[in-house]
């Protein structure tokens, strides 16, 4: 399998993500269901999708094909459909950009820098540790970083989005609209942007 450094998910599925020396992809289904998911690699991007003639089957049966993906180097992850992405182990990452537009992300990481955007009603849970973390949450999305130990970063939460975070040193955060945030911090230099409708909880 050719190398890739970005993963884009454009269909309903359940993905088990892992880190290894050789990139690989497998559809853990048999029979006709194995045809419900396809991949292509273009410009170092692994795209997971379903052909139009099969997408109706996923909706009709409310089915999420099981997929296993191993990456060597991963710098980007985009979840653009209602899918579930999990890590089978701690994922080793350097600089990682994440966009969750729909679906559910739940991964454990050991990273230098993370940049995560969550929109619509998507859910993202990141655990583990990172040096720098940027978070942007919009609409009714949920970002759970309560088990992600970050040294510093910035968090901006809009609309009715909810976040929970853990920072140890420096944090800049802004809450807008009716957003909410829970935090676990030991900050030397916090910068806060709030309005009267925001709710902040210490845990």
C-alpha positions as CSV (number, residue, x, y, z in Angstrom):
1,X,0.0,0.0,0.0
2,X,1.3,3.5,-0.8
3,X,2.2,5.9,1.9
4,X,-0.3,8.5,3.1
5,X,-0.1,11.2,5.7
6,X,-3.8,12.4,5.7
7,X,-6.9,10.4,6.3
8,X,-10.3,11.6,5.0
9,X,-13.4,9.7,5.9
10,X,-16.4,10.4,3.7
11,X,-18.7,7.5,4.6
12,X,-20.4,5.7,7.5
13,X,-18.0,3.2,9.0
14,X,-16.1,2.2,12.2
15,X,-12.4,2.6,12.0
16,X,-9.7,1.2,14.3
17,X,-6.7,3.4,13.9
18,X,-3.1,2.3,14.8
19,X,0.5,3.4,14.3
20,X,3.1,1.1,12.6
21,X,6.1,0.9,10.3
22,X,4.0,0.0,7.2
23,X,0.8,1.7,6.2
24,X,-2.1,-0.8,5.7
25,X,-5.9,-0.9,5.2
26,X,-8.3,-3.7,5.6
27,X,-12.1,-4.1,5.5
28,X,-13.1,-6.4,8.2
29,X,-16.3,-7.6,6.5
30,X,-17.3,-10.5,4.3
31,X,-19.6,-11.0,1.4
32,X,-21.5,-8.1,-0.1
33,X,-20.7,-5.9,2.9
34,X,-17.1,-5.8,1.9
35,X,-18.1,-3.8,-1.2
36,X,-19.8,-1.1,0.8
37,X,-16.5,0.7,1.4
38,X,-13.7,1.8,-1.0
39,X,-10.5,3.7,-0.7
40,X,-8.3,5.8,-2.9
41,X,-4.9,7.5,-2.3
42,X,-4.5,10.8,-4.0
43,X,-1.8,13.4,-3.2
44,X,-0.8,11.5,0.0
45,X,-4.4,11.4,1.2
46,X,-6.2,8.2,2.0
47,X,-9.9,8.7,1.3
48,X,-12.4,6.3,2.6
49,X,-15.7,6.5,0.8
50,X,-18.7,4.5,-0.5
51,X,-19.8,4.4,-4.1
52,X,-23.2,6.0,-4.6
53,X,-25.0,2.8,-5.5
54,X,-24.0,1.3,-2.1
55,X,-24.5,4.2,0.2
56,X,-28.2,3.6,0.4
57,X,-27.5,0.2,1.9
58,X,-25.6,1.8,4.8
59,X,-28.5,4.1,5.5
60,X,-31.2,1.4,5.1
61,X,-29.5,-1.0,7.5
62,X,-27.9,1.7,9.7
63,X,-24.7,-0.2,9.2
64,X,-21.1,0.9,9.9
65,X,-18.5,-1.4,8.2
66,X,-15.5,-2.3,10.3
67,X,-12.2,-1.0,9.0
68,X,-8.6,-1.2,10.3
69,X,-6.1,1.4,9.2
70,X,-2.4,1.6,10.1
71,X,-0.4,4.7,9.4
72,X,3.3,5.4,9.4
73,X,3.1,9.2,9.6
74,X,-0.2,11.0,10.0
75,X,-0.6,14.8,9.9
76,X,-4.3,15.2,9.2
77,X,-7.6,13.6,9.9
78,X,-11.0,14.7,8.6
79,X,-14.2,13.0,9.6
80,X,-16.9,14.2,7.2
81,X,-19.6,11.7,7.7
82,X,-21.3,9.8,10.6
83,X,-18.6,7.4,11.5
84,X,-16.7,6.2,14.5
85,X,-12.9,6.4,14.8
86,X,-11.1,4.7,17.7
87,X,-7.4,4.0,18.5
88,X,-6.4,0.5,19.4
89,X,-3.4,1.9,21.2
90,X,-1.6,5.2,21.9
91,X,-1.0,7.0,18.6
92,X,2.4,8.6,18.2
93,X,2.0,11.9,16.3
94,X,4.0,15.1,15.7
95,X,1.9,17.9,14.3
96,X,-1.7,16.8,13.8
97,X,-4.7,18.7,12.4
98,X,-8.1,17.2,13.1
99,X,-11.6,18.2,11.7
100,X,-14.7,16.4,13.0
101,X,-17.7,17.5,11.0
102,X,-19.9,14.5,11.9
103,X,-19.5,11.3,13.8
104,X,-17.5,10.3,16.8
105,X,-13.7,10.4,17.5
106,X,-12.1,8.8,20.5
107,X,-8.3,8.4,20.4
108,X,-5.3,8.3,22.7
109,X,-2.3,10.3,21.6
110,X,1.3,11.1,22.4
111,X,1.8,14.3,20.3
112,X,3.8,17.4,20.0
113,X,1.0,19.7,18.6
114,X,-2.7,19.1,18.1
115,X,-5.2,21.3,16.3
116,X,-8.8,20.1,16.6
117,X,-11.9,21.6,15.1
118,X,-15.3,20.2,15.9
119,X,-18.5,21.4,14.3
120,X,-22.2,20.6,13.9
121,X,-23.2,17.9,16.5
122,X,-19.9,15.9,16.2
123,X,-18.1,14.5,19.3
124,X,-14.3,14.4,19.8
125,X,-12.5,12.9,22.7
126,X,-8.7,13.1,22.9
127,X,-6.7,11.5,25.7
128,X,-3.0,11.2,26.4
129,X,-0.6,14.1,26.3
130,X,0.6,16.9,24.0
131,X,2.8,20.0,24.3
132,X,0.5,22.4,22.4
133,X,-3.3,22.1,21.8
134,X,-5.6,24.3,19.8
135,X,-9.3,23.7,20.0
136,X,-12.2,25.3,18.0
137,X,-15.7,24.1,18.7
138,X,-18.9,25.4,16.9
139,X,-22.6,24.8,16.9
140,X,-23.7,21.8,19.1
141,X,-20.4,19.9,19.0
142,X,-18.7,18.4,22.0
143,X,-14.9,18.4,22.6
144,X,-13.7,16.3,25.5
145,X,-10.0,16.9,26.3
146,X,-10.4,16.3,30.1
147,X,-7.9,13.3,29.8
148,X,-5.5,15.1,27.4
149,X,-2.7,16.7,29.4
150,X,-1.6,19.8,27.4
151,X,1.1,22.2,28.5
152,X,-0.2,25.2,26.6
153,X,-2.6,26.3,23.9
154,X,-5.8,28.1,23.0
155,X,-9.5,27.1,23.1
156,X,-12.4,29.0,21.4
157,X,-15.9,27.7,21.9
158,X,-18.9,29.1,20.0
159,X,-22.7,28.8,19.8
160,X,-23.9,25.9,22.1
161,X,-20.8,23.8,21.9
162,X,-19.3,22.2,25.0
163,X,-15.7,21.5,25.9
164,X,-13.7,20.1,28.7
165,X,-9.9,20.7,28.9
166,X,-6.8,20.0,30.9
167,X,-3.9,22.5,30.7
168,X,-0.9,22.8,32.9
169,X,0.9,26.0,32.0
170,X,-0.5,28.7,29.6
171,X,-4.0,28.9,28.1
172,X,-5.9,31.5,26.1
173,X,-9.6,30.7,25.8
174,X,-12.7,32.4,24.6
175,X,-16.4,31.4,25.2
176,X,-19.0,32.8,22.9
177,X,-22.7,32.4,22.5
178,X,-24.1,29.9,25.0
179,X,-21.1,27.7,25.0
180,X,-19.8,25.8,28.1
181,X,-16.5,24.6,29.3
182,X,-15.2,22.4,32.1
183,X,-11.5,22.7,33.0
184,X,-8.7,21.1,35.0
185,X,-5.8,23.6,35.1
186,X,-2.7,24.8,36.9
187,X,-2.2,27.9,34.9
188,X,0.5,30.5,35.3
189,X,-0.8,32.8,32.6
190,X,-4.5,32.4,31.7
191,X,-6.2,34.8,29.2
192,X,-10.0,34.7,29.2
193,X,-12.7,36.0,26.9
194,X,-16.2,35.5,28.2
195,X,-19.8,36.8,28.0
196,X,-22.6,36.5,30.6
197,X,-24.2,33.4,29.0
198,X,-21.1,31.2,29.4
199,X,-20.8,28.5,32.0
200,X,-17.4,27.4,33.3
201,X,-17.0,24.4,35.6
202,X,-13.9,23.2,37.5
203,X,-13.4,19.5,37.8
